[in-house]
Amino acid sequence: MSFDNAYESLIDHEDTHWAFGTGFTEALAGVDRDVPDVDRADLAAYCLMLGDDALILSHRLAEWCSRAPELEEDVALANIALDLLGQARLLLTRAGEVEGGGRDEDALAFLRDERDLLNVHLAEIECGPFAGGDFATTMARLLVFSSWKIAQYSRLRGSADPVLAAVAAKGLKELAYHRDHAAQWVVRLGDGTDESHKRMQAGLERVWPFLDELFAPSPVETRLAGVAVDPAELRSEVDGVLDTVLSAAGLTRPADVPAARVNGRAGRDGVHTEAFGYLLAEMQHLHRSLPGAKW
Amino acid sequence: MEVAARVRDPELPVLTLADLGVLRDVTEEDGRVSVTITPTYSGCPALDEMGADLRRSLLAAGFAAVDVRLSLSPAWTTDWISEDGLRKLREAGIAPPSRLGPRSTGPVPLNLTPPSQRVSCPRCGSFRTSELSRFGSTACKALRRCADCAEPFEHVKEI
């Protein structure tokens, strides 16, 4: 069969074909869901940590849609956000299932309050397009985030939890081209004009204080040995990747001055930055105003 | 199996789900069909449509009940698109992915320059094509342009 137009074949379908956006099924229907022999509350919390990282960065990237420097970049950032949202749906669904309290992915994404979200600060900080940000800062964040996630998911493929292992193996392929995209922009801007170099360096300075948190093990991760990845193990691999990119871009590695914690607590403990409340208000308001809204 | 294999992909309608390689298993017992599909990308919005289309087609074909199951592992790769599928893509003006072959599970390579792969223009066959953007209208496609016939075209990128 051949078509002059790739979409011609759609015409033969009945009207019911046009059902995009409604009737979404559960994300994990039919996946092998054996729960390993560990504390269920810990496993649920770990799934939330990973799911929230992906969900919140997905939201931040989606903010760029229609505001990026060029049309192709609108599409690129929206695509990357969509991949992360897909990963988040699987992880939040797993969290709800392991928790056993009947909360689904929507309840977890839209009905939890700030203190119950467990993402790292790097995912939530404002890096543009709004106040305090710049496209270069967003690329700096995406480079650091995806380099860290690649190191984490590579190891998570061997997790004793079959769902986490499967999500990691699949997500890894996506993260690989997210990192390439960010790295290529960092090189292009760092090795570009004086102005682009200056702004790329400033972007790195903005995100660097949030690096330290990525490698600090939370008690949940420590207790879940065999299921969770120890973040402290990831540091040298991530540092190596970042140094390679920075050196190709002619940029200077910022000094390692970690952002202050609140009584030793940060994102994994549900303690967030000031910008986070605004993010959640925008992300959750529709579902909270009109619960279960569909269109 | 035949009914399920004929269902088309909602976003690449020139391909059937079997061509795309997302149809992993079909079993039947006493008129109850169980179909297993795998997502192409984690966030692929077409997945729910595929499930709904499969359910509708199988019910219309007279089966009493249909279960659509999702399998995440092993993860989908463009290597699972059939030879027939590659040909149909090319005929529809979409450059098909090249074959990747077995890959290592070692470190993920970092690419600091865009890939300089050889992709031929689906309209004129020229290899003088360049990537405009790695991200296109759907998660699975990149945008390219042909330097000889000047046509922009889509390319199903290798994953």
Interface residues (C-beta under 8 A of the other chain):
Chain A: M1 S2 F3 A6 Y7 S9 L10 T16 H17 A19 F20 G23 F24 T25 A27 L28 A29 G30 V31 D32 E72 V75 A76 A78 N79 I80 L82 D83 L84 L85 G86 Q87 R89 L90 I150 S154 R157 P162 V163 A165 A166 V167 A169 K170 G171 L172 K173 E174 L175 A176 Y177 R179 D180 H181 A183 Q184 V187 E237 V241 T244 V245 A248
Chain B: R8 P10 L12 P13 V14 T36 P39 Y41 S42 G43 C44 P45 D48 E49 G51 A52 D53 R56 D67 V68 R69 L70 S71 L72 S73 P74 A75 W76 K88 E91 A92 G93 I94 T105 P107 V108 P109 L110 N111 L112 T113 P114 L132 S133 R134 F135 G136 S137 A139 L143 I159
